[in-house]
Amino acid sequence: SPSHSLDSPKDITDLFHDASDHPSRTDQETLSHIHPQWRRTLFALMEQPTSSSSAFLVHVLIISLIVLSALVTILETVPAFHSISVSVWFGFETSLVALFTVEYIVRCLAWSSTWMGLAKWVISFFGIIDLLSVLPYYIELLLGQDTSILFRFSILRMFRLLRVFRPFRYNNTILLTIEVMYLSVRRSQHALLAIAFFVVMVLTVFSTLLYFAERGTWDETLETFINNDGDPTSFQSIPAAAWFVLVTITTVGYGEITPRSFLGRLVTLPLLLFGLLFITLPSFVLGREFSIVWEKMTRG
């Protein structure tokens, strides 16, 4: 069966190749298809940090710039730093954007041995993130105004922070952990689907019960349901009650909606128990599968 084959150490090893051999072999195969020599050297310098000491230094420099960019983005929003001149922040951003623009162009050149290779890089996750990280700056220059005050461009500026994920692509341990997590979820999909179905059933049943228990009486003047205290009830509809049920069974408990009647509180009691169950079961299932897969990976 599929589940049995996934449990075998042989299949696990096939899914995750030996990290000490596979990356270097792949790197050499990739470089062999890149021409001319200067583009091959450029590709190794930008995309293969372990290929040489120069490539490693470039990698460290880019990571440092990414961290600095994220730090500037964060500090720019702190009220204590608002006294710093706008020109100073603009100078920081201009310098960083210039460096990241050069990096983006160089990476495009490194991938431009074929049009297909260039297109693959441009539309890749990191290629899109690199473009979006510098795009707001040039839009700001074209519009002649600060795009940070415009919500639609603030979203683009936020992509600068996503650059901090770039160093992870070169860390085998992090990549291995992500792959093991993915495989653990895939191996647990039937149990997780069963739990999700149970959650939906509880959500539907208890939302309906709480709505009828807490909606109160209809007030013709206010044209809304009011509770025993004469205040508009928080359980105006089943979806509103579903929000309370959801934050209760997930043990979040925001507290902005609470049952007032004795019957409503009585219905809530089982939800508290279900909440502990729903948190414990997925954690146990995923934790167990993660431990099994990780043990087989490290053993292989």
Buried (B, 14 or more C-beta within 10 A) or exposed (E): EEEEEBBEEEEBBEBBEEEEEEBEEEBEEBBEEBEEEEBBBBBBBBBBBEBEEEBBEBBEEBBEBBEBBBEBBEEBEEEEEEEEEEEEBEEBBEBBBEBBBEBBEBBBBBBBBEEEBBEEBBEEEBBBBBBBBBBBBEBBEEEEEEBBEBEEBEEBBEBBBBBEEBBEEBEEEEBBBEBBBEBBBEBBEEBBEEBEEBBEEBBEEBBBBBBEBBBBEEEEEEEBBBBEEEEEBBBBEBEBBBBBBBBBBEEEEEEEBBBBBEBBEEBBEEBEEBBEEBEEBBEEBBEBBBEBBBEBBEEB
